[in-house]
């Protein structure tokens, strides 16, 4: 694995996707949380939990189980830890006509089957975890 400033960096779509999915798995987050396309680079610094994802173009994905449209920018960053991503940047969820940024994602621990999304405005939305399974 390539080491960069104490971190792991994977270049290219296939290698980047593998690292992104392995991070979701390692930190017990749903595998479908990051529907990525044309990945350029994925990186992770183990000492701080800082992760970044660069993709060629913005991706919009509808999570059909909950009828929620989510936008993923060309650059996504945040701090990942067990069942949580904090200080998230580059992810927005459509609420009516607005696209508020999602700043934090948390899965209940102990597991309740719920996942929570917090916006910068302090608004929290809760959904079933299975809505974010891979392929949803």
C-alpha positions in Angstrom: 0.0 0.0 0.0 1.2 3.5 -0.8 1.9 5.5 2.3 1.5 9.3 2.3 2.0 11.3 5.4 1.2 8.3 7.6 -1.8 7.4 5.4 -2.9 5.1 2.7 -3.7 6.4 -0.8 -5.3 4.4 -3.6 -5.3 5.8 -7.1 -7.8 4.8 -9.8 -11.5 3.7 -9.7 -11.1 0.0 -8.8 -8.4 0.4 -6.1 -10.2 3.6 -4.7 -13.5 1.8 -4.5 -11.9 -1.2 -2.6 -10.4 1.2 0.0 -13.6 3.2 0.4 -15.6 0.0 0.9 -13.0 -1.5 3.3 -13.2 1.7 5.4 -17.0 1.5 5.6 -16.7 -2.1 6.6 -13.9 -1.6 9.1 -15.9 1.2 10.8 -19.2 -0.6 10.7 -21.0 1.8 8.3 -23.5 0.7 5.6 -21.7 -0.3 2.4 -24.1 1.6 0.1 -23.5 4.9 2.0 -21.0 6.1 -0.7 -22.3 5.3 -4.2 -19.2 6.5 -6.1 -18.4 6.7 -9.8 -15.2 7.4 -11.7 -13.0 7.5 -8.6 -9.7 9.2 -9.0 -8.2 8.8 -5.5 -9.2 7.6 -2.0 -7.1 8.2 1.0 -7.1 7.6 4.7 -4.9 8.7 7.6 -5.2 6.1 10.3 -3.8 8.3 13.2 -6.5 11.0 12.8 -9.3 9.1 10.9 -9.2 11.7 8.1 -10.4 10.3 4.8 -10.9 11.8 1.4 -12.4 10.7 -1.9 -11.9 12.4 -5.2 -14.0 11.5 -8.2 -14.1 12.9 -11.8 -17.7 14.2 -11.5 -20.4 14.9 -9.1 -22.8 12.0 -8.4 -26.5 12.2 -7.6 -28.0 9.0 -6.2 -31.5 8.2 -5.1 -31.9 5.9 -2.1 -35.1 4.3 -3.3 -36.2 2.7 0.1 -36.5 6.2 1.6 -37.0 8.3 -1.6 -34.0 10.5 -0.8 -31.8 12.1 -3.4 -28.2 12.7 -2.3 -25.5 14.6 -4.1 -21.8 13.6 -3.8 -19.3 16.3 -4.9 -16.1 15.6 -6.8 -14.3 15.8 -3.4 -15.6 14.3 -0.2 -13.7 14.6 3.1 -14.4 13.8 6.7 -13.2 12.0 9.8 -14.3 8.4 10.1 -14.5 6.4 13.3 -16.5 3.5 14.6 -20.1 3.9 13.3 -19.5 7.6 12.6 -18.3 10.2 10.0 -17.8 13.7 11.5 -16.9 17.0 9.8 -18.2 15.6 6.5 -17.9 17.8 3.5 -19.1 17.2 -0.1 -22.4 15.4 0.6 -25.8 17.1 0.4 -29.3 15.6 0.7 -32.3 17.1 -1.1 -35.0 18.5 1.3 -37.8 19.9 -0.8 -36.0 22.5 -3.0 -33.0 22.9 -0.7 -29.7 21.0 -0.7 -28.4 21.3 2.9 -24.9 19.9 3.5 -24.7 16.7 5.6 -22.0 17.3 8.3 -22.3 14.1 10.3 -23.4 10.5 9.9 -23.9 8.2 12.9 -25.1 4.6 13.2 -26.7 3.7 16.6 -24.4 1.8 18.9 -25.7 -0.6 20.3 -27.4 -1.3 17.0 -31.1 -0.2 16.7 -31.3 -0.4 12.9 -31.2 3.4 12.7 -28.7 5.8 11.0 -28.7 9.6 11.7 -27.7 12.4 9.3 -27.0 15.8 10.8 -26.8 19.0 8.7 -24.7 22.1 9.5 -28.0 23.8 10.5 -28.3 21.2 13.3 -31.2 19.4 11.7 -31.0 15.6 12.1 -32.9 13.0 10.0 -33.1 9.4 11.0 -33.6 6.5 8.5 -33.4 2.7 8.6 -29.8 1.4 8.1 -31.0 -1.1 5.4 -31.9 1.9 3.1 -28.1 2.3 2.7 -27.1 -1.3 2.0 -25.0 -1.8 -1.2 -27.1 -1.7 -4.3 -30.0 0.4 -2.8 
